[in-house]
Amino acid sequence: MYTTEAFKVESVEESGTIPRMGEINYCGHRRTVCLGLLENINAGDYVIVHKGFALCKLDVDSARKTLDEITDLIRQ
């Protein structure tokens, strides 16, 4: 099963790869995702990821709200 969640971008590959790739923090583990669908993504940004693809960029407040909601669901 795949989920769609908000994640913080930890690093962005600067090697000129196409599509552009980056690493996100997933529950304390780093995962490589494709950033090629979005422009102007930098380390520290928050993105919605589904099946290894960053689909949209979030502002910090929206990302925190989404992460808090997920945390609340896990605790139930």
Contact map, one row per residue, 1 for C-alpha under 8 A:
1110000000000000000000000000000000000000000000000000000000000000000000000000
1111000000000000000000000000000000000000000000000110000000000000000000000000
1111100000000000000000000000000000000000000000000110000000000000000000000000
0111110000000000000000000000000000000000000000011110000000000000000000000000
0011111000000000000000000000000000000000000000011100000000000000011000000000
0001111100000000000000000000000000000000000001111000000001000010011000000000
0000111110000000000000011100000000000000000001111000000000000010000000000000
0000011111000000000000011000000000000000001111100000000000000000000000000000
0000001111110000000001111000000000000000011111100000000000000000000000000000
0000000111110000000001111000000000000000001100000000000000000000000000000000
0000000011111000000001110000000000000000011100000000000000000000000000000000
0000000011111100000111100000000000000000111000000000000000000000000000000000
0000000000111111100111000000000000000000000000000000000000000000000000000000
0000000000011111100000000000000000000000000000000000000000000000000000000000
0000000000001111100000000000000000000000000000000000000000000000000000000000
0000000000001111110100000000000000000000000000000000000000000000000000000000
0000000000001111111110000000000000000000000000000000000000000000000000000000
0000000000000001111110000000000000010000000000000000000000000000000000000000
0000000000000000111110000000000001110000000000000000000000000000000000000000
0000000000011001111111000000000001110000000000000000000000000000000000000000
0000000000011000111111100000000111110000000000000000000000000000000000000000
0000000011111000000111110000000111100000000000000000000000000000000000000000
0000000011110000000011111000011110000000000000000000000000000000000000000000
0000001111100000000001111100011110000000000000000000000000000000000000000000
0000001111000000000000111111111000000000000000000000000000000000000000000000
0000001000000000000000011111111000000000000000000000000000000000000000000000
0000000000000000000000001111100000000000000000000000000000000000000000000000
0000000000000000000000001111110000000000000000000000000000000000000000000000
0000000000000000000000001111111000000000000000000000000000000000000000000000
0000000000000000000000111101111100000000000000000000000000000000000000000000
0000000000000000000000111100111110000000000000000000000000000000000000000000
0000000000000000000011110000011111000000000000000001000000000000000000000000
0000000000000000000011110000001111100000000000001001110000000000000000000000
0000000000000000001111000000000111111000000000000001110000000000000000000000
0000000000000000001111000000000011111110100000000000110000000000000000000000
0000000000000000011110000000000001111110000000000000010000000000000000000000
0000000000000000000000000000000001111110000000000000111000000000000000000000
0000000000000000000000000000000000111111100000000000011110000000000000000000
0000000000000000000000000000000000111111100000000000000000000000000000000000
0000000000000000000000000000000000000111110000000000000000000000000000000000
0000000000010000000000000000000000100111111010000000000010000000000000000000
0000000010110000000000000000000000000001111110000000000000000000000000000000
0000000111110000000000000000000000000000111110000000000000000000000000000000
0000000111100000000000000000000000000000011111000000000000000000000000000000
0000000110000000000000000000000000000000111111100000000011110000000000000000
0000011110000000000000000000000000000000000111110000000011110010000000000000
0000011110000000000000000000000000000000000011111000011111000010000000000000
0001111000000000000000000000000000000000000001111100011111000000000000000000
0001111000000000000000000000000010000000000000111111111100000000000000000000
0111100000000000000000000000000000000000000000011111111000000000000000000000
0111000000000000000000000000000000000000000000001111100000000000000000000000
0000000000000000000000000000000111000000000000001111110000000000000000000000
0000000000000000000000000000000011101000000000001111111000000000000000000000
0000000000000000000000000000000011111100000000111101111110000000000000000000
0000000000000000000000000000000000001100000000111100111110000000000000000000
0000000000000000000000000000000000000100000000111000011111000000000000000000
0000000000000000000000000000000000000100100011110000011111100000000000000000
0000010000000000000000000000000000000000000011110000000111110110000000000000
0000000000000000000000000000000000000000000011000000000011111110000000000000
0000000000000000000000000000000000000000000011000000000001111111000000000000
0000000000000000000000000000000000000000000000000000000000111111100000000000
0000000000000000000000000000000000000000000000000000000001111111110000000000
0000011000000000000000000000000000000000000001100000000001111111111000000000
0000000000000000000000000000000000000000000000000000000000011111111100000000
0000000000000000000000000000000000000000000000000000000000001111111110000000
0000110000000000000000000000000000000000000000000000000000000111111111000000
0000110000000000000000000000000000000000000000000000000000000011111111100000
0000000000000000000000000000000000000000000000000000000000000001111111110000
0000000000000000000000000000000000000000000000000000000000000000111111111000
0000000000000000000000000000000000000000000000000000000000000000011111111100
0000000000000000000000000000000000000000000000000000000000000000001111111110
0000000000000000000000000000000000000000000000000000000000000000000111111111
0000000000000000000000000000000000000000000000000000000000000000000011111111
0000000000000000000000000000000000000000000000000000000000000000000001111111
0000000000000000000000000000000000000000000000000000000000000000000000111111
0000000000000000000000000000000000000000000000000000000000000000000000011111
